[in-house]
Amino acid sequence: MSESPSSDMKFREVFDAHLPSVQRYCVRRLRPADANDAVAEIFLVAWRRIKQMPEGDEALPWLLGVARNVIRNLERSGRRASRLKARVEQEPAPANPGPEAQVIRRVEYAEVAAALESLNPSDREIIRLRAWEELTAPQIAVVLGCSVAAAEKRVTRASQRLTKAVERRKVKVRPRAIREGGDA
């Protein structure tokens, strides 16, 4: 893991000498939890790039340059997370289905799962790439190593086979007459 004893010593000396300064730099710019993560990331970069790190008095400015980049990356990640959170909050909350709907949905899911398992492995993979991974036909073509036209045909055929398999497996519920007088 370690490159050499001299690299280990150099890192230890830089770490011991500059940890407080790097921590202060990060705490002044970030929340404490984020500052701790940033410090860890900064010294991880320092460890990985120990041979490029300047010697002596130049080590701290180099570390602060790394710190600046790490902080900018954290801030960008935070902005992206905030935008995603705002988009999610704008989505309407899904309706809480009653017990009847949940039972019906479970039966339908079981029917589809059984139908999917009845398909050949190639069709199952295509359906999973399309439905679960939400890939487009051109993306599926890349995964499968085929042309886009071939991928489109395979998606269409696999979907048709799944539809037929679901139809064959549907639970047929026939209403039955209830005798007068309730449960006896």
Secondary structure per residue as TSV (DSSP state, phi and psi in degrees):
chain	resnum	aa	ss	phi	psi
A	1	M	-	360.0	-51.8
A	2	S	-	-78.7	148.6
A	3	E	-	-76.3	-48.3
A	4	S	-	-164.8	162.5
A	5	P	H	-59.2	-35.3
A	6	S	H	-68.9	-35.2
A	7	S	H	-66.0	-42.1
A	8	D	H	-59.6	-45.2
A	9	M	H	-65.8	-43.0
A	10	K	H	-60.8	-45.9
A	11	F	H	-62.1	-45.9
A	12	R	H	-60.4	-42.2
A	13	E	H	-64.6	-45.0
A	14	V	H	-64.6	-44.2
A	15	F	H	-60.1	-51.1
A	16	D	H	-62.5	-39.1
A	17	A	H	-75.0	-34.1
A	18	H	H	-116.9	-2.8
A	19	L	H	-54.3	-49.6
A	20	P	H	-59.3	-41.3
A	21	S	H	-66.3	-41.4
A	22	V	H	-66.7	-40.8
A	23	Q	H	-61.2	-46.2
A	24	R	H	-60.7	-43.6
A	25	Y	H	-56.5	-45.0
A	26	C	H	-73.0	-40.8
A	27	V	H	-64.7	-32.0
A	28	R	T	-70.4	-17.6
A	29	R	T	-115.0	-16.5
A	30	L	S	-134.5	166.4
A	31	R	-	-66.7	154.4
A	32	P	H	-54.1	-44.4
A	33	A	H	-63.1	-42.5
A	34	D	H	-68.9	-34.6
A	35	A	H	-63.4	-41.7
A	36	N	H	-62.4	-42.8
A	37	D	H	-62.9	-41.5
A	38	A	H	-63.6	-44.4
A	39	V	H	-59.5	-44.6
A	40	A	H	-60.5	-44.0
A	41	E	H	-64.5	-40.3
A	42	I	H	-61.4	-46.7
A	43	F	H	-74.8	-23.4
A	44	L	H	-66.8	-44.1
A	45	V	H	-61.2	-43.1
A	46	A	H	-60.2	-42.4
A	47	W	H	-63.6	-44.9
A	48	R	H	-66.7	-31.4
A	49	R	T	-112.3	31.6
A	50	I	T	-56.1	-33.8
A	51	K	T	-73.3	-25.6
A	52	Q	T	-87.5	-12.9
A	53	M	S	-69.6	131.3
A	54	P	-	-66.5	160.5
A	55	E	-	-90.9	160.4
A	56	G	G	61.5	-133.5
A	57	D	G	-66.5	-16.9
A	58	E	G	-81.5	-11.5
A	59	A	H	-66.9	-42.4
A	60	L	H	-63.7	-48.9
A	61	P	H	-58.9	-36.6
A	62	W	H	-63.0	-45.6
A	63	L	H	-62.7	-38.7
A	64	L	H	-69.7	-30.7
A	65	G	H	-64.9	-42.6
A	66	V	H	-62.2	-43.5
A	67	A	H	-59.3	-43.2
A	68	R	H	-58.7	-44.4
A	69	N	H	-67.4	-41.0
A	70	V	H	-62.6	-43.2
A	71	I	H	-64.8	-42.3
A	72	R	H	-60.8	-40.9
A	73	N	H	-64.1	-41.5
A	74	L	H	-63.1	-41.7
A	75	E	H	-64.9	-41.4
A	76	R	H	-61.7	-44.0
A	77	S	H	-61.4	-40.6
A	78	G	H	-63.4	-41.5
A	79	R	H	-64.8	-42.4
A	80	R	H	-62.6	-42.6
A	81	A	H	-63.1	-39.4
A	82	S	H	-65.1	-42.8
A	83	R	H	-63.6	-41.7
A	84	L	H	-64.3	-42.4
A	85	K	H	-61.7	-41.9
A	86	A	H	-63.0	-41.3
A	87	R	H	-65.1	-41.9
A	88	V	H	-64.9	-40.3
A	89	E	H	-66.0	-25.2
A	90	Q	H	-77.1	-20.7
A	91	E	S	-69.6	140.0
A	92	P	-	-67.7	143.3
A	93	A	-	-68.3	137.5
A	94	P	-	-66.2	144.4
A	95	A	-	-67.1	141.9
A	96	N	-	-84.8	105.2
A	97	P	-	-69.8	149.3
A	98	G	-	-73.0	174.7
A	99	P	H	-60.2	-36.1
A	100	E	H	-62.5	-45.7
A	101	A	H	-64.7	-36.8
A	102	Q	H	-65.2	-40.6
A	103	V	H	-64.2	-45.5
A	104	I	H	-62.8	-43.1
A	105	R	H	-62.3	-41.1
A	106	R	H	-62.0	-42.0
A	107	V	H	-63.5	-44.2
A	108	E	H	-63.2	-43.2
A	109	Y	H	-60.9	-42.3
A	110	A	H	-63.5	-40.0
A	111	E	H	-62.2	-45.2
A	112	V	H	-67.0	-41.5
A	113	A	H	-62.8	-43.4
A	114	A	H	-65.1	-41.6
A	115	A	H	-63.4	-41.9
A	116	L	H	-62.0	-43.5
A	117	E	H	-66.1	-23.2
A	118	S	H	-78.5	-14.7
A	119	L	S	-75.0	162.9
A	120	N	-	-72.5	158.6
A	121	P	H	-55.7	-35.6
A	122	S	H	-64.7	-46.2
A	123	D	H	-64.9	-40.1
A	124	R	H	-59.1	-44.5
A	125	E	H	-63.8	-41.7
A	126	I	H	-63.8	-44.6
A	127	I	H	-62.8	-42.3
A	128	R	I	-65.8	-41.1
A	129	L	I	-61.6	-41.2
A	130	R	I	-74.5	-48.7
A	131	A	I	-86.0	-45.4
A	132	W	I	-84.4	-45.1
A	133	E	S	-86.5	-10.2
A	134	E	-	56.3	41.1
A	135	L	-	-86.1	149.7
A	136	T	-	-84.1	169.1
A	137	A	H	-58.4	-43.9
A	138	P	H	-61.3	-36.1
A	139	Q	H	-69.7	-39.6
A	140	I	H	-63.0	-38.7
A	141	A	H	-58.0	-41.2
A	142	V	H	-64.8	-45.7
A	143	V	H	-61.4	-43.0
A	144	L	H	-85.8	-13.4
A	145	G	T	71.4	41.8
A	146	C	S	-134.1	177.9
A	147	S	-	-74.5	162.8
A	148	V	H	-64.3	-41.3
A	149	A	H	-61.2	-42.2
A	150	A	H	-64.5	-41.4
A	151	A	H	-63.2	-41.8
A	152	E	H	-61.1	-43.8
A	153	K	H	-63.8	-42.3
A	154	R	H	-65.4	-39.0
A	155	V	H	-63.6	-46.0
A	156	T	H	-61.2	-48.0
A	157	R	H	-65.9	-42.4
A	158	A	H	-64.0	-39.6
A	159	S	H	-64.1	-41.9
A	160	Q	H	-63.4	-42.6
A	161	R	H	-64.2	-38.8
A	162	L	H	-65.6	-42.9
A	163	T	H	-59.2	-45.4
A	164	K	H	-63.6	-40.6
A	165	A	H	-65.0	-39.1
A	166	V	H	-64.5	-45.0
A	167	E	H	-59.9	-40.0
A	168	R	H	-66.1	-31.0
A	169	R	H	-95.2	-7.8
A	170	K	-	-53.5	135.8
A	171	V	-	-74.7	122.6
A	172	K	-	-90.5	112.4
A	173	V	-	-104.5	116.4
A	174	R	-	-104.0	128.7
A	175	P	-	-66.9	142.0
A	176	R	-	-123.8	150.5
A	177	A	-	-70.5	140.8
A	178	I	-	-96.4	129.6
A	179	R	-	-67.6	152.9
A	180	E	T	-63.1	147.9
A	181	G	T	95.0	3.5
A	182	G	S	80.3	-154.7
A	183	D	-	-81.1	117.5
A	184	A	-	-129.2	360.0
